Amino acid sequence: MRRFGRVKEMGNSRLDTIRSAIENYLGLLDGKPKTEQHELKALTVALDRLVAEYQRGEDVDVADEEADPPETDYQSLYQRADASFPTLGYYTHIAPDEDVSAKPGLADAIDDLADMARDLSDVIWHLDQGRAANAIWHFRFTYEVHWGVHLQGLR
């Protein structure tokens, strides 16, 4: 389901802050183990920054025909996330919209990191193609239906 709203002129500085937040997050998935408290805090800060960028934005119409980014290799992202954050793993999870009597489920932090990376890599691809409106639409829509769900569970 697509959500359309007002189209606002978006300056390069706004696009740059979104790109910077995404690249900061993706840069943490470099395959180098992060096990120290300050390194895990860097992940927390990166996640918070992504949410802040989502909150600062508004919905946009997709300005040009939707072009699909190339398929990102999920397995490679998963392996990089696992190597980058070896202390993260499974955690119990109850979705915020679940009934209070719902039983907790099991979630995988590494899967969360990889799924987020896949969606956010698509946003970067749209930016690189000069499709700013598509990038913003993808950033906002996939936050609402996918990567934001993973982020909130992981957070």
DSSP file with accessible surface (Angstrom, degrees, kcal/mol):
  #  RESIDUE AA STRUCTURE BP1 BP2  ACC     N-H-->O    O-->H-N    N-H-->O    O-->H-N    TCO  KAPPA ALPHA  PHI   PSI    X-CA   Y-CA   Z-CA
    1    1 A M              0   0  186      0, 0.0     2,-0.4     0, 0.0     0, 0.0   0.000 360.0 360.0 360.0 129.3    0.0    0.0    0.0
    2    2 A R        -     0   0  110      2,-0.0     2,-0.5     0, 0.0   135,-0.0  -0.765 360.0-151.5 -97.3 140.6    1.4    3.4   -1.0
    3    3 A R        -     0   0  103     -2,-0.4     2,-0.4    57,-0.1    57,-0.3  -0.948  13.8-168.6-110.8 124.4    1.0    6.5    1.1
    4    4 A F        +     0   0  116     -2,-0.5     2,-0.2    55,-0.1    57,-0.1  -0.887  15.2 154.4-113.0 144.2    0.9    9.7   -0.7
    5    5 A G        -     0   0   31     -2,-0.4    56,-0.2     1,-0.1     2,-0.1  -0.684  50.8 -36.9-143.6-163.1    1.1   13.1    0.8
    6    6 A R        -     0   0  156     -2,-0.2     2,-0.6    54,-0.1    -1,-0.1  -0.382  53.7-129.6 -64.8 143.1    2.2   16.6    0.0
    7    7 A V        -     0   0   86     53,-0.2     2,-0.4    -2,-0.1    53,-0.1  -0.849  29.9-173.3 -93.2 124.4    5.3   16.9   -2.2
    8    8 A K        -     0   0  103     -2,-0.6     2,-0.2    50,-0.1    50,-0.1  -0.930  32.7-103.9-116.5 145.7    7.7   19.4   -0.6
    9    9 A E        -     0   0  187     -2,-0.4     2,-0.6     1,-0.0    -2,-0.0  -0.489  38.0-155.1 -64.2 131.4   10.9   20.6   -2.1
   10   10 A M        -     0   0   53     -2,-0.2   122,-0.0     4,-0.0    -1,-0.0  -0.961   5.9-140.5-117.2 117.6   13.7   18.8   -0.4
   11   11 A G     >  -     0   0   43     -2,-0.6     4,-1.7     1,-0.1     3,-0.5  -0.270  25.5-109.5 -71.9 162.1   17.0   20.5   -0.2
   12   12 A N  H  > S+     0   0  122      1,-0.2     4,-2.9     2,-0.2     5,-0.2   0.829 116.9  62.6 -60.6 -32.2   20.3   18.6   -0.7
   13   13 A S  H  > S+     0   0   91      2,-0.2     4,-2.0     1,-0.2    -1,-0.2   0.899 103.3  48.9 -64.1 -36.3   21.1   19.1    3.0
   14   14 A R  H  > S+     0   0   38     -3,-0.5     4,-1.8     2,-0.2    -1,-0.2   0.933 113.7  45.7 -66.0 -45.6   18.0   17.1    4.0
   15   15 A L  H  X S+     0   0   19     -4,-1.7     4,-2.8     1,-0.2    -2,-0.2   0.896 110.9  54.5 -63.6 -38.2   18.9   14.3    1.6
   16   16 A D  H  X S+     0   0   94     -4,-2.9     4,-2.7     1,-0.2    -1,-0.2   0.871 106.4  50.8 -64.1 -37.7   22.5   14.4    2.8
   17   17 A T  H  X S+     0   0   45     -4,-2.0     4,-2.1     2,-0.2    -1,-0.2   0.888 112.2  46.8 -69.5 -36.3   21.4   13.9    6.4
   18   18 A I  H  X S+     0   0    2     -4,-1.8     4,-2.4     2,-0.2     5,-0.2   0.947 114.2  47.2 -66.7 -48.0   19.4   10.9    5.5
   19   19 A R  H  X S+     0   0   55     -4,-2.8     4,-3.2     1,-0.2     5,-0.3   0.929 112.0  51.1 -57.8 -44.9   22.2    9.5    3.4
   20   20 A S  H  X S+     0   0   52     -4,-2.7     4,-2.4     1,-0.2    -1,-0.2   0.912 109.5  49.3 -61.6 -42.7   24.6   10.1    6.2
   21   21 A A  H  X S+     0   0    1     -4,-2.1     4,-2.0     2,-0.2    -1,-0.2   0.920 114.8  45.2 -63.2 -42.5   22.4    8.4    8.8
   22   22 A I  H  X S+     0   0    0     -4,-2.4     4,-3.1     2,-0.2     5,-0.2   0.943 113.8  48.0 -67.2 -46.9   22.1    5.4    6.5
   23   23 A E  H  X S+     0   0   92     -4,-3.2     4,-2.4     1,-0.2    -2,-0.2   0.862 108.7  55.1 -65.0 -33.3   25.7    5.2    5.6
   24   24 A N  H  X S+     0   0   66     -4,-2.4     4,-0.8    -5,-0.3    -1,-0.2   0.940 111.9  43.8 -61.7 -46.0   26.7    5.5    9.3
   25   25 A Y  H >X S+     0   0    0     -4,-2.0     3,-1.3     1,-0.2     4,-0.5   0.956 114.8  47.8 -62.8 -51.2   24.5    2.5   10.0
   26   26 A L  H >< S+     0   0   29     -4,-3.1     3,-1.3     1,-0.3    -1,-0.2   0.854 104.4  62.2 -61.5 -33.1   25.7    0.5    7.0
   27   27 A G  H 3< S+     0   0   45     -4,-2.4     3,-0.3     1,-0.3    -1,-0.3   0.752  94.0  62.6 -64.0 -24.1   29.3    1.3    8.0
   28   28 A L  H << S+     0   0   24     -3,-1.3     2,-1.0    -4,-0.8     3,-0.3   0.721  89.9  70.1 -72.6 -19.8   28.8   -0.5   11.3
   29   29 A L    <<  +     0   0    1     -3,-1.3    -1,-0.2    -4,-0.5    52,-0.1  -0.354  61.7 126.5 -93.3  56.1   28.3   -3.7    9.3
   30   30 A D  S    S-     0   0   73     -2,-1.0    -1,-0.2    -3,-0.3    51,-0.1   0.368  81.0-109.7 -96.8   2.1   31.9   -3.9    8.2
   31   31 A G  S    S+     0   0   29     49,-0.5    -2,-0.1    -3,-0.3    -3,-0.1   0.442  80.7 124.0  84.5  -2.6   32.6   -7.5    9.4
   32   32 A K  S    S-     0   0  141     -4,-0.2    -1,-0.3     1,-0.1    -2,-0.2  -0.829  71.0-108.8 -93.3 124.6   34.8   -6.3   12.3
   33   33 A P        -     0   0   85      0, 0.0     2,-0.6     0, 0.0    52,-0.2  -0.223  29.5-165.1 -58.5 131.7   33.6   -7.6   15.6
   34   34 A K        +     0   0   16     50,-2.2    53,-0.4    49,-0.1    -3,-0.0  -0.948  32.2 139.8-118.8 104.8   32.1   -5.0   17.9
   35   35 A T        +     0   0   66     -2,-0.6    -1,-0.1    51,-0.1     2,-0.1   0.523  38.0  99.9-122.3 -14.3   31.8   -6.4   21.4
   36   36 A E  S >> S-     0   0  112      1,-0.1     4,-2.2     4,-0.0     3,-0.6  -0.425  80.4-115.8 -77.2 153.8   32.8   -3.5   23.6
   37   37 A Q  H 3> S+     0   0  149      1,-0.3     4,-2.3     2,-0.2     5,-0.2   0.889 115.6  52.4 -56.4 -43.1   30.1   -1.4   25.3
   38   38 A H  H 3> S+     0   0  133      1,-0.2     4,-1.5     2,-0.2    -1,-0.3   0.829 108.6  51.8 -66.2 -29.1   31.0    1.8   23.4
   39   39 A E  H <> S+     0   0   51     -3,-0.6     4,-1.2     2,-0.2    -1,-0.2   0.888 110.1  47.5 -73.3 -38.7   30.8   -0.1   20.1
   40   40 A L  H  X S+     0   0   38     -4,-2.2     4,-1.9     1,-0.2    -2,-0.2   0.867 108.8  55.8 -68.2 -33.8   27.3   -1.4   21.0
   41   41 A K  H  X S+     0   0  137     -4,-2.3     4,-2.9    -5,-0.2     5,-0.2   0.879 100.3  59.2 -64.2 -36.5   26.4    2.1   22.0
   42   42 A A  H  X S+     0   0   41     -4,-1.5     4,-2.3     1,-0.2    -1,-0.2   0.888 105.0  50.0 -59.5 -37.1   27.4    3.2   18.5
   43   43 A L  H  X S+     0   0    9     -4,-1.2     4,-2.6     2,-0.2    -1,-0.2   0.935 110.0  50.2 -65.2 -44.8   24.8    0.8   17.1
   44   44 A T  H  X S+     0   0   45     -4,-1.9     4,-2.6     1,-0.2    -2,-0.2   0.922 111.2  48.4 -59.0 -44.9   22.2    2.3   19.4
   45   45 A V  H  X S+     0   0   77     -4,-2.9     4,-2.5     1,-0.2    -1,-0.2   0.914 110.7  51.3 -63.2 -41.4   23.1    5.8   18.4
   46   46 A A  H  X S+     0   0    0     -4,-2.3     4,-2.0    -5,-0.2    -2,-0.2   0.913 111.0  48.1 -63.1 -41.3   22.9    4.8   14.7
   47   47 A L  H  X S+     0   0    4     -4,-2.6     4,-2.1     2,-0.2    -2,-0.2   0.927 112.0  49.1 -64.9 -44.3   19.5    3.3   15.2
   48   48 A D  H  X S+     0   0   71     -4,-2.6     4,-2.6     1,-0.2    -2,-0.2   0.889 108.8  53.6 -62.1 -38.3   18.2    6.4   17.0
   49   49 A R  H  X S+     0   0   79     -4,-2.5     4,-2.3     2,-0.2    -1,-0.2   0.900 106.8  51.5 -65.3 -38.9   19.6    8.6   14.3
   50   50 A L  H  X S+     0   0    0     -4,-2.0     4,-2.1     2,-0.2    -1,-0.2   0.926 111.2  47.4 -62.7 -44.0   17.7    6.6   11.6
   51   51 A V  H  X S+     0   0   28     -4,-2.1     4,-2.9     1,-0.2    -2,-0.2   0.917 109.7  53.8 -63.7 -41.6   14.4    7.0   13.6
   52   52 A A  H  X S+     0   0   46     -4,-2.6     4,-1.9     1,-0.2    -1,-0.2   0.913 108.1  49.9 -60.0 -41.2   15.1   10.7   14.1
   53   53 A E  H  X S+     0   0   14     -4,-2.3     4,-0.7     2,-0.2    -1,-0.2   0.892 111.0  49.5 -66.0 -37.8   15.5   11.1   10.3
   54   54 A Y  H >< S+     0   0   26     -4,-2.1     3,-1.1     1,-0.2    -2,-0.2   0.949 111.1  49.5 -62.3 -46.9   12.2    9.3    9.7
   55   55 A Q  H 3< S+     0   0  124     -4,-2.9    -2,-0.2     1,-0.3    -1,-0.2   0.809 107.2  55.3 -63.8 -31.3   10.5   11.5   12.3
   56   56 A R  H 3< S+     0   0  144     -4,-1.9    -1,-0.3    -5,-0.2    -2,-0.2   0.665 100.4  78.2 -75.0 -16.8   11.8   14.7   10.7
   57   57 A G    <<  -     0   0   17     -3,-1.1     2,-0.3    -4,-0.7    -3,-0.0  -0.282  64.5-143.5 -94.0 174.6   10.4   13.8    7.3
   58   58 A E        -     0   0   80     -2,-0.1   -50,-0.1   -50,-0.1    82,-0.1  -0.937  34.6 -90.1-130.2 157.1    7.1   13.9    5.6
   59   59 A D        -     0   0   28     -2,-0.3     2,-0.3   -55,-0.1   -51,-0.1  -0.310  44.7-165.3 -65.1 148.9    5.5   11.6    3.1
   60   60 A V        -     0   0    6    -57,-0.3     2,-0.2    73,-0.1   -53,-0.2  -0.937  22.4-111.1-132.1 156.2    6.1   12.3   -0.6
   61   61 A D        -     0   0   60     -2,-0.3     2,-0.6   -56,-0.2    76,-0.1  -0.598  42.4-104.9 -77.5 150.4    4.7   11.3   -3.9
   62   62 A V        -     0   0   28     -2,-0.2     4,-0.1     1,-0.2    -1,-0.1  -0.689  33.7-158.3 -77.3 119.9    6.9    9.1   -6.0
   63   63 A A        +     0   0   85     -2,-0.6     2,-0.3     2,-0.1    -1,-0.2   0.741  66.1  24.0 -79.1 -25.7    8.0   11.6   -8.6
   64   64 A D  S    S-     0   0   65      1,-0.1     3,-0.1    -3,-0.1    67,-0.0  -0.805 104.2 -62.8-132.0 175.2    9.1    9.2  -11.4
   65   65 A E        -     0   0  177     -2,-0.3     2,-0.2     1,-0.1    -2,-0.1  -0.346  64.8 -99.4 -60.5 139.3    8.3    5.7  -12.4
   66   66 A E        -     0   0   58     -4,-0.1     2,-0.5    -3,-0.0    -1,-0.1  -0.410  40.0-165.2 -63.7 121.7    9.3    3.2   -9.7
   67   67 A A        -     0   0   20     -2,-0.2    -3,-0.0    -3,-0.1    -1,-0.0  -0.950  17.2-129.5-108.0 132.8   12.6    1.7  -10.7
   68   68 A D        -     0   0  134     -2,-0.5     3,-0.1     1,-0.0    -2,-0.0  -0.709  18.7-129.9 -86.0 129.3   13.6   -1.4   -8.8
   69   69 A P        -     0   0   23      0, 0.0     3,-0.1     0, 0.0    53,-0.1  -0.317  39.6 -85.6 -68.0 158.9   17.0   -1.5   -7.2
   70   70 A P        -     0   0   80      0, 0.0     2,-0.2     0, 0.0    55,-0.1  -0.301  57.1 -88.5 -62.9 149.9   19.2   -4.5   -7.9
   71   71 A E        -     0   0  163     -3,-0.1     2,-0.4     1,-0.1    -3,-0.0  -0.417  41.0-138.5 -62.2 128.7   18.6   -7.4   -5.6
   72   72 A T        -     0   0   35     -2,-0.2     2,-1.0    -3,-0.1     3,-0.1  -0.768  22.2-112.5 -90.7 136.4   20.8   -7.2   -2.5
   73   73 A D     >  -     0   0  101     -2,-0.4     4,-1.9     1,-0.2     5,-0.2  -0.560  30.2-170.2 -73.0 101.6   22.4  -10.4   -1.4
   74   74 A Y  H  > S+     0   0   52     -2,-1.0     4,-3.0     1,-0.2     5,-0.2   0.896  82.5  56.2 -60.8 -42.7   20.7  -11.0    2.0
   75   75 A Q  H  > S+     0   0   99      1,-0.2     4,-2.5     2,-0.2    -1,-0.2   0.905 107.4  49.0 -60.2 -40.6   23.0  -13.9    2.9
   76   76 A S  H  > S+     0   0   43      2,-0.2     4,-2.4     1,-0.2    -1,-0.2   0.919 112.1  48.4 -64.8 -42.5   26.1  -11.6    2.5
   77   77 A L  H  X S+     0   0    5     -4,-1.9     4,-2.6     2,-0.2    -2,-0.2   0.908 110.9  51.4 -62.7 -41.5   24.4   -8.9    4.7
   78   78 A Y  H  X S+     0   0   50     -4,-3.0     4,-2.7     2,-0.2    -2,-0.2   0.931 110.6  47.9 -61.8 -45.7   23.5  -11.5    7.3
   79   79 A Q  H  X S+     0   0  118     -4,-2.5     4,-2.4     1,-0.2    -2,-0.2   0.905 112.7  48.5 -63.4 -41.1   27.1  -12.8    7.4
   80   80 A R  H  X S+     0   0   95     -4,-2.4     4,-2.2     2,-0.2   -49,-0.5   0.913 112.8  48.0 -64.7 -42.5   28.5   -9.2    7.7
   81   81 A A  H  X S+     0   0    0     -4,-2.6     4,-2.3     2,-0.2    -2,-0.2   0.923 112.3  49.4 -64.2 -41.7   26.0   -8.4   10.5
   82   82 A D  H  < S+     0   0   78     -4,-2.7    -2,-0.2     1,-0.2    -1,-0.2   0.918 113.4  45.8 -64.8 -41.8   26.9  -11.6   12.3
   83   83 A A  H  < S+     0   0   43     -4,-2.4    -1,-0.2     1,-0.2    -2,-0.2   0.861 114.5  49.4 -68.9 -33.3   30.6  -10.9   12.1
   84   84 A S  H  < S+     0   0    0     -4,-2.2   -50,-2.2     1,-0.2    -2,-0.2   0.833 124.4  26.3 -75.2 -34.3   30.1   -7.3   13.1
   85   85 A F    ><  +     0   0    0     -4,-2.3     3,-1.6   -52,-0.2    -1,-0.2  -0.556  67.1 161.4-130.6  69.1   28.0   -8.0   16.2
   86   86 A P  T 3  S+     0   0   63      0, 0.0    -1,-0.1     0, 0.0   -51,-0.1   0.687  72.6  61.2 -67.7 -16.8   28.9  -11.5   17.4
   87   87 A T  T 3  S+     0   0   82    -53,-0.4     2,-0.3    -3,-0.1   -52,-0.1   0.597  89.5  85.2 -85.9  -9.7   27.4  -10.9   20.9
   88   88 A L    <   +     0   0   46     -3,-1.6     2,-0.2    -6,-0.2    -3,-0.1  -0.636  51.4 127.7 -89.1 151.9   23.9  -10.3   19.5
   89   89 A G        -     0   0   30     -2,-0.3    20,-2.8     1,-0.1     2,-0.2  -0.599  55.3  -4.2-162.8-133.3   21.6  -13.2   18.8
   90   90 A Y  E     +A  108   0A 162     18,-0.2     2,-0.3    -2,-0.2    18,-0.2  -0.477  56.3 176.8 -81.9 149.0   18.1  -14.3   19.6
   91   91 A Y  E     -A  107   0A  52     16,-2.6    16,-3.1    -2,-0.2     2,-0.2  -0.978  34.1-102.2-146.1 155.5   15.8  -12.3   21.9
   92   92 A T  E     -A  106   0A 109     -2,-0.3     2,-0.4    14,-0.2    14,-0.2  -0.580  43.7-172.8 -78.6 146.0   12.3  -12.6   23.1
   93   93 A H  E     -A  105   0A  52     12,-2.4    12,-3.5    -2,-0.2     2,-0.4  -0.999  24.3-174.5-146.1 136.5    9.9  -10.2   21.4
   94   94 A I        -     0   0   83     -2,-0.4    -2,-0.0    10,-0.2     6,-0.0  -0.995  35.3-122.5-126.3 123.2    6.3   -9.1   21.7
   95   95 A A    >   -     0   0   22     -2,-0.4     3,-2.0     1,-0.1    54,-0.0  -0.359  20.1-122.5 -63.4 143.2    5.1   -6.8   18.9
   96   96 A P  T 3  S+     0   0  121      0, 0.0    -1,-0.1     0, 0.0     4,-0.0   0.776 111.8  52.5 -61.1 -24.6    3.8   -3.5   20.3
   97   97 A D  T 3  S+     0   0  142      2,-0.0     2,-0.1     3,-0.0     3,-0.1   0.416  87.6 111.1 -92.6   4.3    0.5   -4.0   18.6
   98   98 A E  S <  S-     0   0  107     -3,-2.0     2,-0.1     1,-0.1    -4,-0.0  -0.401  81.1 -95.5 -72.9 154.1    0.0   -7.5   20.1
   99   99 A D    >   -     0   0   99      1,-0.1     3,-2.5    -2,-0.1    -1,-0.1  -0.379  35.2-116.0 -64.0 145.2   -2.6   -8.2   22.7
  100  100 A V  T 3  S+     0   0  144      1,-0.3    -1,-0.1    -3,-0.1    -2,-0.1   0.764 116.3  56.6 -60.3 -21.6   -1.2   -8.0   26.2
  101  101 A S  T 3  S+     0   0   97      2,-0.1    -1,-0.3     0, 0.0    -2,-0.1   0.481  81.3 122.1 -89.2   0.5   -1.9  -11.6   26.7
  102  102 A A    <   -     0   0   23     -3,-2.5     3,-0.1     1,-0.1    -4,-0.0  -0.285  66.2-118.0 -63.9 143.8    0.2  -12.6   23.7
  103  103 A K        -     0   0  189      1,-0.1    -1,-0.1    -9,-0.0    -2,-0.1  -0.603  35.0-102.0 -80.0 143.5    3.0  -15.0   24.2
  104  104 A P        -     0   0   81      0, 0.0   -10,-0.2     0, 0.0     2,-0.2  -0.327  36.3-151.0 -63.8 146.9    6.5  -13.7   23.4
  105  105 A G  E     -A   93   0A  40    -12,-3.5   -12,-2.4    -3,-0.1     2,-0.5  -0.493  19.0-103.9-105.4-178.5    8.1  -14.8   20.2
  106  106 A L  E     -A   92   0A 129    -14,-0.2     2,-0.3    -2,-0.2   -14,-0.2  -0.925  35.3-174.6-112.3 130.7   11.7  -15.3   19.3
  107  107 A A  E     -A   91   0A  19    -16,-3.1   -16,-2.6    -2,-0.5     2,-0.6  -0.902  20.6-133.0-123.5 156.3   13.5  -12.8   17.1
  108  108 A D  E  >  -A   90   0A  25     -2,-0.3     4,-2.2   -18,-0.2   -18,-0.2  -0.929   5.9-160.0-113.8 112.1   17.0  -12.8   15.6
  109  109 A A  H  > S+     0   0    4    -20,-2.8     4,-2.5    -2,-0.6     5,-0.2   0.859  94.3  53.8 -59.7 -35.5   19.0   -9.5   16.1
  110  110 A I  H  > S+     0   0    2      2,-0.2     4,-2.5     1,-0.2    -1,-0.2   0.920 107.7  49.7 -69.2 -40.0   21.3  -10.4   13.2
  111  111 A D  H  > S+     0   0   41      2,-0.2     4,-3.0     1,-0.2     5,-0.3   0.911 109.6  53.1 -61.4 -41.3   18.3  -10.9   10.9
  112  112 A D  H  X S+     0   0    7     -4,-2.2     4,-2.4     1,-0.2    -2,-0.2   0.945 110.3  46.6 -58.0 -49.4   17.0   -7.5   12.0
  113  113 A L  H  X S+     0   0    0     -4,-2.5     4,-2.2     1,-0.2    -2,-0.2   0.912 115.2  46.2 -60.3 -43.2   20.3   -5.9   11.2
  114  114 A A  H  X S+     0   0    0     -4,-2.5     4,-2.3     2,-0.2    -2,-0.2   0.912 111.9  49.6 -69.4 -42.9   20.5   -7.6    7.8
  115  115 A D  H  X S+     0   0   12     -4,-3.0     4,-2.1     2,-0.2     5,-0.2   0.907 112.1  49.1 -62.8 -41.4   16.9   -6.8    6.8
  116  116 A M  H  X S+     0   0    0     -4,-2.4     4,-2.8    -5,-0.3     5,-0.3   0.931 109.8  51.9 -61.9 -44.2   17.4   -3.2    7.8
  117  117 A A  H  X S+     0   0    0     -4,-2.2     4,-2.4    -5,-0.2    -2,-0.2   0.885 108.1  52.1 -61.1 -38.9   20.6   -3.0    5.7
  118  118 A R  H  X S+     0   0   61     -4,-2.3     4,-1.4     2,-0.2    -1,-0.2   0.957 113.3  42.6 -64.2 -49.0   18.9   -4.4    2.7
  119  119 A D  H  X S+     0   0   17     -4,-2.1     4,-1.3     1,-0.2    -2,-0.2   0.916 116.3  48.0 -63.2 -43.5   16.0   -1.9    2.8
  120  120 A L  H  X S+     0   0    0     -4,-2.8     4,-2.0     1,-0.2    -1,-0.2   0.849 105.5  58.3 -71.2 -29.8   18.4    1.0    3.5
  121  121 A S  H  X S+     0   0   31     -4,-2.4     4,-2.3    -5,-0.3    -1,-0.2   0.872 102.8  55.3 -64.1 -34.4   20.8    0.0    0.7
  122  122 A D  H  X S+     0   0   25     -4,-1.4     4,-2.3     2,-0.2    -1,-0.2   0.877 104.4  53.2 -64.8 -37.4   17.8    0.4   -1.6
  123  123 A V  H  X S+     0   0    0     -4,-1.3     4,-2.4     2,-0.2    -2,-0.2   0.943 108.8  49.2 -62.3 -45.5   17.3    4.0   -0.4
  124  124 A I  H  X S+     0   0   21     -4,-2.0     4,-2.9     1,-0.2    -2,-0.2   0.909 108.3  54.4 -60.3 -41.2   21.0    4.7   -1.2
  125  125 A W  H  X S+     0   0   57     -4,-2.3     4,-1.6     1,-0.2    -1,-0.2   0.935 108.0  48.8 -59.0 -46.6   20.6    3.2   -4.6
  126  126 A H  H  <>S+     0   0    0     -4,-2.3     5,-2.6     1,-0.2    -1,-0.2   0.919 111.8  49.6 -60.6 -42.0   17.6    5.5   -5.4
  127  127 A L  H ><5S+     0   0   22     -4,-2.4     3,-1.7     1,-0.2    -2,-0.2   0.927 109.3  51.7 -61.7 -43.6   19.7    8.5   -4.2
  128  128 A D  H 3<5S+     0   0   98     -4,-2.9    -1,-0.2     1,-0.3    -2,-0.2   0.781 107.2  53.8 -63.9 -27.1   22.6    7.4   -6.4
  129  129 A Q  T 3<5S-     0   0   96     -4,-1.6    -1,-0.3    -5,-0.2    -2,-0.2   0.413 118.9-111.6 -85.2  -1.5   20.2    7.2   -9.3
  130  130 A G  T < 5S+     0   0   67     -3,-1.7     2,-0.9    -4,-0.2     3,-0.2   0.698  78.2 131.8  78.8  19.0   19.0   10.8   -8.7
  131  131 A R     >< +     0   0   65     -5,-2.6     4,-2.5     1,-0.2     5,-0.2  -0.602  20.8 162.2-103.2  69.9   15.6    9.7   -7.7
  132  132 A A  H  > S+     0   0   35     -2,-0.9     4,-2.7     1,-0.2     5,-0.2   0.901  73.0  49.1 -59.5 -45.9   15.3   11.7   -4.5
  133  133 A A  H  > S+     0   0   23      1,-0.2     4,-2.8     2,-0.2    -1,-0.2   0.915 112.6  48.3 -63.3 -41.7   11.5   11.4   -4.2
  134  134 A N  H  > S+     0   0    1      2,-0.2     4,-2.9     1,-0.2    -1,-0.2   0.897 111.2  51.7 -63.2 -39.6   11.7    7.6   -4.7
  135  135 A A  H  X S+     0   0    0     -4,-2.5     4,-2.8     2,-0.2    -2,-0.2   0.938 112.8  43.9 -62.6 -46.0   14.4    7.4   -2.1
  136  136 A I  H  X S+     0   0    5     -4,-2.7     4,-2.7     2,-0.2     5,-0.3   0.918 114.0  50.3 -66.8 -43.4   12.4    9.3    0.5
  137  137 A W  H  X S+     0   0   19     -4,-2.8     4,-3.3    -5,-0.2     5,-0.3   0.954 113.6  45.8 -58.2 -47.0    9.3    7.4   -0.3
  138  138 A H  H  X S+     0   0   21     -4,-2.9     4,-2.3     1,-0.2     5,-0.3   0.913 112.0  51.7 -63.9 -43.0   11.2    4.1    0.1
  139  139 A F  H  X S+     0   0    1     -4,-2.8     4,-1.2    -5,-0.2    -1,-0.2   0.939 118.0  37.3 -57.7 -48.0   12.9    5.2    3.3
  140  140 A R  H  X S+     0   0   22     -4,-2.7     4,-1.9     2,-0.2    -2,-0.2   0.936 118.4  46.9 -74.3 -47.5    9.6    6.2    4.9
  141  141 A F  H  X S+     0   0   39     -4,-3.3     4,-1.9    -5,-0.3     5,-0.2   0.943 113.9  46.5 -63.7 -46.7    7.3    3.4    3.6
  142  142 A T  H  X>S+     0   0   12     -4,-2.3     4,-2.5    -5,-0.3     5,-1.3   0.803 108.2  57.9 -71.4 -23.7    9.7    0.6    4.4
  143  143 A Y  H  <5S+     0   0   28     -4,-1.2     5,-0.4    -5,-0.3     6,-0.4   0.950 109.7  45.3 -61.2 -46.8   10.3    2.1    7.8
  144  144 A E  H  <5S+     0   0   50     -4,-1.9    -2,-0.2     1,-0.2    -1,-0.2   0.826 127.5  25.6 -67.7 -33.5    6.5    1.8    8.4
  145  145 A V  H  <5S-     0   0   81     -4,-1.9    -1,-0.2    -5,-0.1    -2,-0.2   0.604 135.3  -6.5-110.2 -13.4    6.2   -1.7    7.1
  146  146 A H  T  X5S+     0   0   59     -4,-2.5     4,-2.0    -5,-0.2     3,-0.4   0.423 120.9  40.0-145.0 -75.5    9.5   -3.4    7.5
  147  147 A W  H  ><S+     0   0    0     -5,-1.3     4,-2.8     1,-0.2    -4,-0.2   0.870 114.5  54.8 -65.5 -30.8   12.8   -2.0    8.6
  148  148 A G  H  > S+     0   0    3     -6,-0.9     4,-2.6    -5,-0.4    -1,-0.2   0.869 106.1  52.7 -66.5 -34.1   11.2    0.1   11.3
  149  149 A V  H  > S+     0   0   86     -3,-0.4     4,-2.1    -6,-0.4    -2,-0.2   0.934 111.7  45.6 -65.2 -44.7    9.6   -3.0   12.7
  150  150 A H  H  X S+     0   0   29     -4,-2.0     4,-2.8     2,-0.2     5,-0.3   0.918 112.7  51.5 -63.1 -43.4   13.0   -4.7   12.9
  151  151 A L  H  X S+     0   0    1     -4,-2.8     4,-3.2     1,-0.2    -2,-0.2   0.934 110.0  47.8 -60.7 -46.6   14.6   -1.6   14.4
  152  152 A Q  H  < S+     0   0   92     -4,-2.6    -1,-0.2     2,-0.2    -2,-0.2   0.896 113.4  48.2 -65.2 -38.4   12.0   -1.3   17.1
  153  153 A G  H  < S+     0   0   14     -4,-2.1    -1,-0.2    -5,-0.2    -2,-0.2   0.944 116.1  43.4 -64.4 -45.8   12.3   -5.0   18.0
  154  154 A L  H  <        0   0   31     -4,-2.8    -2,-0.2     1,-0.2    -1,-0.2   0.915 360.0 360.0 -66.5 -41.2   16.0   -4.8   18.1
  155  155 A R     <        0   0  127     -4,-3.2    -1,-0.2    -5,-0.3    -2,-0.2   0.889 360.0 360.0 -61.7 360.0   16.1   -1.5   20.0
